[in-house]
Amino acid sequence: MTGARLLSGNRTVAPARTDPFWQASDEPVRGGIAEGGVNTDRSGNGRIVFQWKTPAIAELTQVSGAGQTTQPGGGADPVAVVVRDKAGNPVENASVTFTVEDPDKLGAFFFIKDGADTTKLAVPTDARGRAQSAPLETGIGKEGEFAVRAEAGGASTVFTVKVKKSAYTVSVAGGDDQRAEQGKAFEEALQARVVKSGATAPAGTEVEFRVEDDSDDAPRFEDGEQVVRVKTDDSGKATAPTLTAGEGTGTYTVAASVGDAMTQFAVEVVAGDASASPSPSPSADPTASADPSPSPSASSSGTSGTTGGTGSSTTGGTSTDLDSGSLASTGAGGIGILLAAAAALATAGFVAFRFGPRLKLRSRDDV
């Protein structure tokens, strides 16, 4: 949690204008919510409020699946976006809604493996701010266009998919859905199969492989290339050079295309194993101490650990600021509960406690 502040109310004065829980009352003893009573010596100082802000979503950037063309009655690859805030930073755990818009009535839908097909679905972003839809299918064998709209926090972007007859069809032949550690090469080469007019494409057909991420820490082919072009062999297969993971972690998309025909590979980069690095040996002290070291106290203890990072949940409080949340507690007794609940703030959105006198307290098949 970042950007938290501790506020204190004063009898009939709310701790903050955006406090979603404070409510005045004419009741003379216990008062309204958080007032604590104004006509009694037991009224206290109102209450204390924690408030925090989640990053405001500023833009959605298309990173995969743009400009696709598919055959009538065929399928299209997933589309993906990166969600960023006003400072250009990725927003984690933002909910992105993907919606199929089908004015030509091509019967387009998201294909959900082991689930019901749908034209609308919500996907949370990962640590890189990336969200990807399910694969797409067209149910009617005619030409036209359909769109996929991605929306999050008031920002949106639209992908257009053309449906038309093409001489070429490109599909995945190998290397999809694999994982590598940061800086390591992916074990299996990416391989695409090309068909022309229903038959194996002639040897020498050029296939373009492109990593669909411009960032410096994304995976790259040999010599740091983002785009490479290779030719098919006699079996109609094109094999890309070695792909090496960068320093960025998460799922990346590589597109293989021939003209308008395209397919995509998904590869994942995971953090390297830090435990593989040997710890330095402690240096020996050449001078022996004349006094023996004291024995460690039985009551001494050492602890270390981490607490769960910044909260960038898309849920917030019910205040007038839709990007904020709060945790409130009334009276001095609420402070202990407030501190005990602090670890849950990022996921809870907001929680309120009221105290006062006399109160009791949810894989696609290979193409």
Number of C-alpha atoms within 10 A of each C-alpha: 18 13 10 13 10 11 14 19 21 17 21 20 17 24 22 14 10 17 21 19 20 23 14 15 15 10 11 12 18 22 23 20 21 33 27 28 26 22 13 13 8 13 20 20 21 28 30 24 26 23 23 24 22 24 21 18 22 18 21 26 16 19 19 23 25 18 11 20 24 26 20 20 18 17 21 26 25 22 24 25 24 22 31 23 16 11 10 11 15 22 27 23 21 27 20 27 20 26 20 22 20 17 11 12 14 20 18 26 24 25 23 17 12 8 7 8 15 15 16 16 17 17 16 19 21 19 14 18 20 27 27 23 24 22 19 24 21 23 15 13 15 17 15 15 19 20 16 26 17 27 20 20 18 10 15 18 15 19 19 17 21 18 23 17 17 15 15 21 24 25 20 21 17 17 19 20 13 16 20 21 19 21 18 17 19 20 13 14 15 24 20 28 22 30 19 15 10 10 12 17 22 17 15 14 18 16 25 19 28 21 23 20 17 10 9 11 14 23 32 24 19 14 8 13 13 18 17 16 15 16 17 21 16 13 13 20 27 27 20 24 18 16 24 20 25 21 17 20 21 17 19 22 23 24 21 28 23 18 15 17 20 26 25 25 24 14 21 20 24 18 13 14 9 7 7 7 7 7 7 6 6 6 6 7 7 6 6 8 8 6 6 7 7 6 6 8 7 6 5 6 7 4 4 4 5 5 7 10 9 12 21 20 22 24 19 22 23 17 15 11 13 15 20 22 27 25 23 28 24 26 23 15 13 20 16 10 13 21 10 10 13 13 13 14 19 23 14 18 20 21 17 14 17 18 20 26 16 8 8 7 8 0 10 13 8 9 11
